[in-house]
Amino acid sequence: MTSSDMAAPSAHVADSHDRIRVHGARENNLKNVDVELPKRRLTVFTGVSGSGKSSLVFGTIAAESQRMINETYSAFVQGFMPTLARPEVDLLEGLTTAIIVDQERMGANPRSTVGTATDANAMLRILFSRLGDPHIGPPTAFSFNVPTRRAGGVMKTEKGGRVEKKVVREAVYLGGMCPRCEGMGHVSDFDLSALYDDSKSLSEGALTVPGYSMDGWYGRLFAGAGLPLDKPISAFTDKEREKLLYAEPQKIKVDGVNLTYEGLIPKIQKSMLSKDVEAMQPHVRRFVERAITFDTCPECAGTRLTREARSSTINGKNIADLCAMQISDLAAWVRGLDEPSVAPLLVGLQHLLDSFVAIGLGYLSLERPAGTLSGGEAQRTKMIRHLGSSLTDVTYVFDEPTIGLHPHDIDRMNDLLVQLRDKGNTVLVVEHKPETIAIADHVVDLGPGAGADGGTICFEGTVEGLRSSGTVTGKHLDDRAHLKDQVHQPTGVLEVREADTHNLREVDVDVPLGVLCVVTGVAGSGKSSLIHGSIAPREGVVVIDQGAIKGSRRSNPATYTGLLEPIRKAFAKANGVKPALFSSNSEGACPTCKGAGVIYTELGIMDTVETPCEECGGRRFQAEVLEYTFGGRNIADVLDMSVDEALAFFADGEAKTPAAHKILARLSDVGIGYVKLGQQLTTLSGGERQRLKLASQMSEPGDVYVLDEPTTGLHLADVENLLALLDRLVEACKSVIVIEHHQAVMAHADWIIDLGPGAGHDGGRVVFEGTPAELVAGRSTLTGQHLAAYVGA
């Protein structure tokens, strides 16, 4: 054999594409970022909230990958897909198919459950349609989203120029939807006194339903339907009251316009009750909670299914029984089935259910509404379909996968991320938790600050290199909070007795007042059930939860927090004009771009072109409005200020405005002083939106504040600011109750209530009450063990 035969084969050119290259990224606050990411490795992106992590990972790399995949479809198919704009970047090379697993909630459709959002319900329906005894029909007969339909008449079929007629006396298409509650599991009953004041007439504003004003079309609509407008509702005849409340849709003509009139109750059912209560605007939600009671459907006992669907069983269990089981128990039940005729189906169902358990969601049930899942639970549910995937060389993109996880569960999540990488995939993770940063093969740290002070690469390399890099993340990576030397003493207690919401087991606990009380425990142990079920509904309790901020691209921090109102009034008073002139959504808007600042040109399947408005130069206001000044600045200048700049501007001197200064101080307190007042809400990061909500809701009057995981999206350096804010609340004689997994918050607490010991039916009990020092000393719970390791005890 010659030496040339012994020589190592030269590398194939295809193997040289081992990196994702980004050149000149300028999305949002990124400043011409160049970065090279190794493929088939786990890369973690770090940096303070608002430094540009999401802009680089989601807004640039993942967005371009998805856009290019969409372009492989025909123009016809692309017409049905969302149009994705090309990100602001000079060059992207080496991209692979990106699968995004983000924190977005799974939708608030009341018909969506954990079972329907995954494939579990679909598989169970097929299983019952094959093995159920008695056999009642196809899979649709077990679906609570499909009503039973009956048809009769003549069916005509054209064949070879002949028409064949077939008389169909009655055809039944079986569905599983309960006819009484229409597959919702509950029925609603209206408190009529909350719909109207019967001492008033319609023209006097008797209706108290949000949006039903007699000044507009509704006044003409009621008149066109023949209802008396000037007679008190208490004097209506039975027929008139029936028409007002329950009339079926009917065509009427008003001022020459064809309209449809229907009664108040069916109208409200369609416009409000078809939505999830959590997804409603606050004022509509308050009305619904006041006016409508929801009771379990007496026909289906809350299962959503018809009597026929519930009559069919396998081994003594019907499909509703299985959906109500804890998933870990359901997995064991499925494992006990031995039916060769449906073996492939059982294998698929078994794998799916086992994946729920492996990912730490075994405590859920398939009937759990998808809208009630936390951001972390929703993200892990989306992960499930990828765990057994045979795909390799895929880029998985995760947005803070440890959100909502107890330190015990973070270890399991890390194992799953490593498994995805070891199969030959590229894993990109945006993360703040040091436990997950520690497992990275490669780290990219963005910063140095947030907003305009961020958008550059501060460090690239290994975790050890990050520690010694001197960046904000590197300095804080090994930060550990210390247990308090002195804890605050309670001023009283909130008594909770026999709490049994969800998995709670007749819990009795005294929640101390006047202190920082942290409620902790593994995911699914009953923390939220205890606080939201027994504490939140009480008088004087302000709840700041993880719900998403609702707002369009016209919304900004100034409009969301109510800051714009005192600013507009101050401008109006100083210039002797109307406040509406100083709103880009009202009279002051540029007539060309309607106050958007840009002109959007839709090009069908091609990218939507966004160009700055030539008339206002992107400033969104009419030229004459910008002539009016306050403190030497016009309204566009003020909206272009950061929170900290505006805080100084409105503090004293000619522009002193105490109402605006008070709101700005809260925004600065929660650590978003760098955010501009007019910045679109849609461009804020997850952590920034969470803190904006925190600042906004802290203005509500109350003595007890409940915060649901306020460290979500916070950098290690920002956690210190949060702890200082919580201390200020306690010192202001407020009671602060925090549902939290972050060890720094636990260590800083005055009192800890730990639930567990496990999740689902293995939890629901108080396993510890006391000070953090006592929890660490005892190490009797999972939380105690992890907190002891964290503080180095």
N, C-alpha and C positions, 0 to 999 in steps of 0.2 A: 504494500500500500504506500503510495507516495505521500510526501508531506502536504502536498496541496489537498489530497483527499482528507487528511487529518484536520485541516484548518476549519475553524468554526465558521458556520455559514453566516454570510453577511446579513444584517438586519433587513427585514422586508420594509419597503418604503411605507406600507400601510401601518406599520407599528410605530411610525414616527409621530403620529397624531395622538400624542399622549397628554395633551394639555388643552384646556379651554382658554382662549386668548381674548381678552377684552382690551380694546384701545380707544381712548377718547370718549369715555362714557360721561354724558352730561345730563342724565335724567334727574329731574328735580334739583337737589342741591349738589350733585356730584360735579367735581371740578376737573374735567378731562382725565378721568381715572384710567390708568393702565394697570392691568393685573393678569397674571397667568395662574390658572388653577389646575392642579394635577388631577387627571381622570382616575377613576377606580380607587379613590381615596375619600376620607371623611374630612371635609373642610368646614370649619366653624367660623362664622363672621361675627365679630364682636364690635363694641363701641357704644358710646352713650346713646340714649334714645334720641332719634332725630339726626344721627350722624351720617345716614345715607346707606345703612345696611340693606334695608328693604328695597331702596331705589336700585342698588346694584344687583341684588340677587333676584328679586321678583320683577322689578320694573325694567330691568335690562336683559339679564341672561335668560330667565324663564319666559319672559314675555316674547323675546325674539324667537326662541325655540318653538313656542306654541304658534306664533304667527307663521313661521316657515312651514310647520306641519299643515296648518290650515290651507296654505297656498298649494299644497299637493292635490287638493280636491278640485273638482271642476267648478267653474264659475257658478253653475246652477246650485251646487251643494253649498258653496261659500255664501250664497245669498241667504241661507237659513242659519248661518253661524254668526256669532258675534264678530264684529269688525275690530281687529286689533291694530292699533297704530304702530309703526316702526319706532322703537325707542331711539332717543337721542344718543347715538354712539357712532364712532367712525368705522370700527371694524370689530366683528365677532367671528372667531374661528374655532373649529373643533367642537361645535355644539352637538349634543345628542338629544334625543327625545326627553323632554322635561315633564315630570309628573309632580304637580304641586299639591302638597298636603298642608293646607293653611288653617288658620284659626276661625275662619268664617263659620257662623252658626249654620246648622243644617236646614234652615228654613223654618218659618213659623206656621206652615200650613197645618191646621188642626188634624188633618187626615194622615199626616206623615208620622210614622212611629219608627223606632229603632229597627223593627222587623221589615217595614216597607222600604226604609232608606238603604238597607243592605239587601241581600238576596234571600235572607232567611225566611220571610213570609212566603215568597214565591215558591221556595222549595217545599215548605210545609204544606202549601195548598196542593201541589202536585202529589205529595205523599198521601194526603187524605183522599184525593180523587182516585187513587189507585188502591189504597188499603183500608179506607174508612168503612166501618160497618155500622149502619146500613150504608150502601153506596147511594149517594144522592145526586151526583152529577160531576161536571168538569171542575177544574181548579177555580173558575170564577164563582162557583157556588160557595166557596169558602172565603171570598174577598169582601171585606166590608166597604170597599169603594165601588162595588158594582151592584146596582139595584136589579131586582128580578123584573124582567120585562115580558109582557104577554102580547101576542099579536094574532090577528085573525083576518081572513079575507081571501082574495084570489091572487095566486102567484102566476105570472106569465114568464115563459122562457122562450127566447127566439133561437131556433136551430135550423140551419139549412134553408132559410127563407120561410119556415113554418113557425107559427106561434102555438106553443103548447100551453094549455091552461091547467092549473092545478088548484083545486079548492083546498085552502088551509083553514080548517075550522078553528083551531087554536094552537099556536106554537108558543112554548114557554122557554125563555132564555134565563136560566137560573143565575142569580147573583146572591152574594152573602150579606148584602147590606140590610141592617135592621130597618124596617119601614117606618118605625116610630121616631127614631132619633136620626135617621138618614146616615147611619154609620159613624156618628159622632160620639156615642157612648153616654151622652147626657142630653137632657131636654131642658129647654129654657122656659122660664115663666116670668111674665112682665108685671112689675109693680106699676099700675096705671097712674098712680099719684106722682110718680117720678117722670112720666111722659108729658103731663100737662097739669096746669092749675085750673081746676074746673070752675073756679069763681070768675075767671076771665073769659073773654071771647077770643076767637082766633086773631082778630085784628088788633086786640090789646096785648098780643104776645103770650097766649096761653101755653103754647108748646115750649117745653124745656129741653127738647132734643137738640144736641149740638148741630149747628148748620141750618136749622129750620127757621129761617127768618121770613117774616111776612112782607118784607120790603121788596124782595126779589120775585123770582118765578113761583116760589111756593105759594105766595099770597094769591097770585092769579090762578095757580093750579087748583087750589081749594075752591075758589070762586067758580072756576070752569066746571068743577065736579058737582056743583049745585049745593055745596055746604054753606050754611049761614055763617057769615064772618063776624057779625055784630051781636050774636046771641051767646051768652055764657054757656060753656060746654055742659054745665050741670043742668041746663034747660033743654039740651038736645033730646030729640025723640030717640027711641031705641034704634030706629032705622038710620037716623043721622049718625048716632054714635057708632053703629056697626060699620057704616060707610067710612067714617073717619079712621077707624082702627083696623078693620079686617077686610076691606074691599079687595076683590081680586083685580088684577090689572085690566084696565079698560081704556079704550081710545077716546080722547076728548079733543075738542078744538078750542084753543085759547088765543084770542086776537089773531085769528087766521092761521095759527101754527098748530100742527098736529102733535099732541103730546099723549103720554100714557100716565094715567092716574092709578095708584094703588094705595091701600091702607097703610097707616103708619107701621103697624107691627110686621107685615110681610116685607115692607121696605127696609126696616131696621134689621130684620133677619138676614136679608141679602147683602146689605151694605156694611153691617158691623159684625154680625154673629158668624159670618163665614170666615172671619179672620181670627187669628190667635189673639187672645187678650193682650199677651205680652208685646205684640207687634203694633198695637194701636198707639195713636198719638195720646199724650197724657190726658188731655181734656176729654177725649172720647172714651178712654179707658175708665176714667172716673165715673162718667155717666153710665157705662155698661155695668160697672161693679155696683153702682147705686140702684139702677133700675131693673136689673135682670138677675134672677137667681138661677143657678145651674144645679140641677138635681140628676142623680144617676138615673138613666133610662129604666123605667120599670119593666119594659118589654124584654130587653136583652141583658139587664143587670150590669150595664156598663161594658159588655163585651163587644158591642157594635154589630154583632152577627145575628142572623135569623135563627129561628128555632130549629129549622132543618139542619143548618150548618153545625149547630151545637149538639144535635142528636147523633151525629156520626162520630164514632170513636175508634181509637187504636189502643189496644191494651187498657181499656177503661178510661182513656183521656181524650177529650175533644180538643179541637185546635185552639179554642179560647183558653183552656187549662194550660196548654203548653206555652202560649204566648205570655201568660201571667207568671210562669215559673222564672226563677232566677236563672240566667243563662248557664251558669256553671252546673245547676241541677238538670237543666234541659239537655246539656251535652251528655251527662251521665245516662239520662233516659234514652237518648238516641243510640248511645253505644250498646244498650241492651236489646235493640231491635235486630233480629236476624231474618231478613227477607231478601233472598237472592234475586227476586224479580225486580227489585228497585235498588240493587246494590250500588250502582254508580251515583244515584241520588243521595243515598245515605252517606257515602264516602264524602261527597261534596258538602253536605250539610254538617257532618261531623267536623270536617276541617274548618268550616266557617265558625262554628260555635267554639271549637278549641282555640281559634285565633282570638276570639273575644276574651277568653280566659287568660291566654298568654300575654295579652296586651294590657291586662289589669282591668278589664271591663266586665268580668264575669258576674259582677253584682247587679248589672242591669237586667231588665226583662224586655222581651221583644215588643210588648205593648206600650212601653214608655214613649210618650210623645217626643218626637225628634227636637221640637223647639225648646224642650226643657233641659236639654243637654248643655253643659257648660262648654266654653270654647275648647278646653283641653279634652273633654270627653268626645266632642264632635271631631276634633282632629285625629284622635286615636281610632275612632270608628271608621274614618276615611282610610286610615292606614291598613285596616284589616284586609282589604281586597288586594293589597300589594304583598302581603307577607308570604303567600304561597306561590307568587308569580314566578313563571319560568323565564321571564324577560331578564336579560343582562345588558350591560352597557347602556343603562338608562340613567338619567340624572334625576334623583329624587330631591325635591326642594322642601324643606321643613321650616315653618315659622314658629319658633319657640315651642318645641314639642313637649317641654317639661311643665308648661303652664297647667296649674291645677293639680300637680302631682306632689305627693308627700315624698320626702327624701328616700323612703323605702321603695317607692315606685319609680323614682328616677333611675335607679340602678337597672330596673327591668327595661325601661325605655332605652337606656344606653346600649343594652344588649341587642335590642331590636335594630337600632341604627347600625351597629357593627355587623349584624347579620346581613343587612341589605348591602353594605359595602363589600363584605367578603364574598358575595355572590358575583362580584365583578361590576358593581354599579358605582356611579359617582354620587356622593351624598353631600348636599350643601345644606348647612343648618345655620339659621340666624338664632343666636342664643346669648343669654346673660348668665346662666347658672354655671358656677365654676366646676360642678361635677360633670357637666357635659362638655365644657371647654377642655377639660382634662383628657378626654378620649380622642381628641382631634389629631389627625395626621398632619394637618396644615391649618394655620390660623391666619385670618385676614382681619386686622383691626382698623376700623375707620374712625375718623375724627378730624382734628383733636377735640372739637366741641360739637355743638348741635346746630341745626339750621344753617345759616350763612357761615358759621364758624366750623362747619364740618365738611364732609364731601371729599376728603382726601384719604389716601392710604397711609396710615401711621406706622404700620408694621405688617410684615409677612414672614411667616416661618413657623417654627415649632412652638409648643406650649412653653417649654423651658426658655426659649428665646423671648417669648412675650413677657415672661416674669421679669426678665432683666432689661426689658426694652425702655422702661421709663415712661411709657404711655399711660394714659389715665386707667385703662383696663389693666395693664401690667402692674401698676402700683396697687390697685385694689383687689387683684386676683386672690390674694391670700388674706384678705380682710376677714376678721372674725369679731362679731359683736360680743360684748361681755355681759354677764349677768349683772343686774342692778345691785348696788350695795344696799340701797334703801328703796322699798316699794311703797307706792301710795296706799293709803288705807281706805277701804270702801266707805261710802257715805250712806249706803243702803243696799238693797238687793231687788232684782226682778225675779219673782218666784215663777218657776215653771213646774207644773205638776201634771203627771200622767200624760206626757207628750207621746203621741203615737203616730205622728205623720210619717208616711212611707215606712221605713224600716226601724223607726224608733220603738223601743220596748218599754212603754209606760215610764218614760224618763222623768225623774224628779231632780231638779237642779236649781240652785240659787245663783243667778248671774249678778256679780257685784256691780254697783254703780259708783261713778266718780273716779274710776280707774281705767287703765288700758287692759282690757280682758281679751285674750286670744283664744279662739276656739279652733282646735286642730284635730288631726286624725287622718288615717289613710283615705284616699279617694273612695267615696261610697260608704263612709262610716256613719253618715247621718248629720254632718255639720250643718249643711244648708237646710236640711229638714228641721233641725232644732231651731235655728235662728229665724229662717223665713216663715216657718210654720207657727212658732210660739212667741217670737219677740217682735218681728217686723210689723205685724198688724196693729200693734198697740199705739195708743195716742202718744204723740211727742217723739216718735222714733223716725229718724231720717235714714233711708236705706240707699246706699251708693253701691249698686251691683255691677255685674260685668256686661250688662246689656249694651248692645251696639249703639253708637251715636247715630241719629238719623239726620241726614242733611244732604242737599244736592251740591253741585259744583258752585252754586251761588251762596252757599252757607260758609261762614268763616267764624273764627273765635269771637269776634265782636258781636255778630248776630246771635250765635249760640248761647253766649253767657248773658245776653241782655245789656252788654256794655254799650252797644251802639245807641240805645235809647237816650241815656243822659248826655252822650256826646252830641247827638243830633239836636237835642233841646238846647244845649249850651251854644251851639253854632247858630240856631234859629234866634235865640234871645239876643245874642251879640249883634246879629245883622238885621233883626226886625223882619224876618221872613218865616215861612212855614217849615217845621221840622222835616216834612216829607221830601223836601228838596235835597236833603243830605242822605238819602237812601238810594243806592244804585238799583234797588228793586222797585222803586216807586217813582215819584215825579222828577227826581234829579237824574234819572238814568239817561245815558247817551242814547239818542233816538236810533242811531244806526245799529249798534250792537245790543240794544235793549239792556245795557248795564252789565253785560258779560265781560266786556273788555277785549273780546276776540270774536271773530266771525268764523262760524263753523260751516264748511262746505261739504255736504255729503256726496260721495262719489260711488254709491252702490257698494259693490264688493271690494273696491279699492279703499285705501286709508282715507279717513275723514281728514280734510285739510283744515288746519287751525291757523288763522292769520290775525295778527294784532289789528284792532280796529283803527282805521286811518283817521277817523274824525276825532276820537278822544285819545288816541295814542296808547290805548290799553288802560287808561285811567278810570274808565267806566262811567264818568259823570259828564254832564253837559258843560260846555266851556264857561257859561255864565255862572254855574254853581261854583266852579273853582275860583271865581273872583272873590267869593265870600271867605273871609279868614277869621280865625279865632286863635289868639295868642301868636299871631304871625304865621300860622300854618292853615292851608286849606284842608278840606275833608279827605282828599286823596292822599295828602302828605301824612295825615294822622293814621289812616289805614295802612300806610306803608311802614309805620313805626313798629319796632318790636315791643313786646309787653314791657320790658325794663325801660326802654326809651319813653314810652307813653306814661309809665308810672312816675318818672321824674317830671315829665311835661305837665301832667294834670295835678301835681302835688301842690304847687304854690305859684305865686305870681299872677300874671294876667289870665292864664289858662286854668287857674285852680278850679277843679270840679270834684268835690268830695265824693259824689255818688259813683263817678267813673273811677276815681282813685281807689275806692274800697274794693271794687271788682278786680282791678288790676293787681292789687296787693295779694289777693287770693291766688290769682294766676301765677304770680311770681313765687309765692309760698310753695306751690306744688312743683316748682322746678321747670316751668316752661316759659321763662322770661325771655328766651331768644325767639319765640314764635311771633310772627307778624300778625297784627290785628286783622288784616284783610286776607290772610292766606287761606286758600280753599281747604275746607275740612277734609276733602278727599285726598289731599296730599300729605296729611298728617300720619305719622306712624301709629301703630297700635298702642304703644306706651303713651304717646302724646295725647291721643284721643281719650284714653283712660283717665289721665290726669286732668284734662280739660273738663271731663264730666265730674271728677272729684271736686274741682274748684267751683263749678257751677252749682252743684247740689249742696255744698257746704253753706250756702247762703240761706237755705231753707231753715225756718225756725224749728228748733227741737232741742231736747236735752240729751237724747241718746242717739249717737251716730253708729250705724252698722256699715262696715266696709267689707266688701267681698273680694278678697285677694287684691289689695291695692298695690302690691309689688309687681303685678302683671306688667311686663314690658319695661321694667325699670333696670337700668344699669346698676352694677355694684356700687358705684359712687353716688347714685341718686337715692339708694335705700337709706343712707344717713339723713338726707333731707326729709324723707318721708317720716322717719322716726322722730325727727325734730318737730315736724308738723303735728304728729299724733300727741307728742308731749305738750305742745301749745294748747291743743284742744282740751286735754285733761286739766291743764293748769287754769283754763278758762271755765272750770267747773262743769265740763261736759263729761258724759260717760261714753267711752269708745269701745265698741265690740268689733273685733276683727276676725274674719274667717281667713286663716293664713297657713301656708306651709313653709314659708321662708324662715330659716332658723334664726336670722338676725332679729326678726319681729318677735319670735317666740322668746328669745333671750331678753328682749327689751320689755316684755310684758310685766304687769303687776300681778296678773292672775292668769292661769291657764286652765281651760276645760278641754280634756282630751277624750275623744270618742273612739270607739272601736269594740273589741280589739281588731276585728277585720272589717271587710266590706259587705254590703248587702245584709243577708240574714245572719252573717257572722259578726255584724257590728250593731249599731243602734243602742249602745250602752255607754254610760260615762265611766271611763276606766281610770280617770285621774282628775282631781280638782285641787288646785293649790298654786304655790308660787313656782316660778321656773327653777329656783334653787332646789326646791323639794323634788321636782320632777327629775332633775339631773341626778340628785343624790340617790333616789330610789331606783332609777333605770328600770322601772317595772313595766313600761310600755315601749312599743316601737319608737314612738316619738321621743320618749325619754332617752333611749339608747342613742338615737341619731343626734339629739341636742347635746348630749354629753360629749359625743365625739367632736361635734362642731366647736364647742367652747373649750375643748381640750381638757375636760375634767377627768 
